[in-house]
């Protein structure tokens, strides 16, 4: 096998790992932002968990931005 054929065989696996990693990255970012919002709401004794909701949405937007930016590369 020459080098071109080896690269063609590895490409789908690399893409699969790349996109799987992005999913875990999104889960981590959203989870971190949500946890921070939960702790802030808990320490401030808020009855309505607005900080959790706002930081969770912020985490979603940040993670989507990072995924879109990495797909463009």
Secondary structure, 3 states (H helix, E strand, C coil): CCHHHHHHHHHHHHHHHHHHHHHHHHHHHHHHHHHHHHHHHHHHCCCCCHHHHHHHHHHHHHHHHHHHHHHHC
